[in-house]
Amino acid sequence: MNEIAQVTVASSAGAPTASESRSSGPPTWSNWHEIPRVVRYPPYLKKTVRITLIVGSLLFFINHLDEVLRGQATLAVWIKGALTYLVPFCVANMGVLIAARKES
């Protein structure tokens, strides 16, 4: 009887639990409801925010800096300028999601 208990404990000791297997590496997704977990994963989020700030600022300077420097920036210009940062954020996250997609 003691041998059976040892075999059971030994075989289950090396197997990761569901929570361990999820936290052992970067998250992947195969269903739409898993996407927020991937996008919020801190290493991915840090990179996408960095890309957003660099590319968004470049786009803002190209498209709106002249109006801001001349003092002609209206509310619409500031709204469009803020939305300019949304584009690289979405593109960077699409790249992350493509790379993190789990094959079904």
Secondary structure as GFF3:
##gff-version 3
##sequence-region A 1 104
A	DSSP	alpha_helix	2	13	.	.	.	ID=ss1
A	DSSP	alpha_helix	18	23	.	.	.	ID=ss2
A	DSSP	three_ten_helix	32	34	.	.	.	ID=ss3
A	DSSP	alpha_helix	35	39	.	.	.	ID=ss4
A	DSSP	alpha_helix	42	69	.	.	.	ID=ss5
A	DSSP	alpha_helix	75	84	.	.	.	ID=ss6
A	DSSP	alpha_helix	86	100	.	.	.	ID=ss7
###
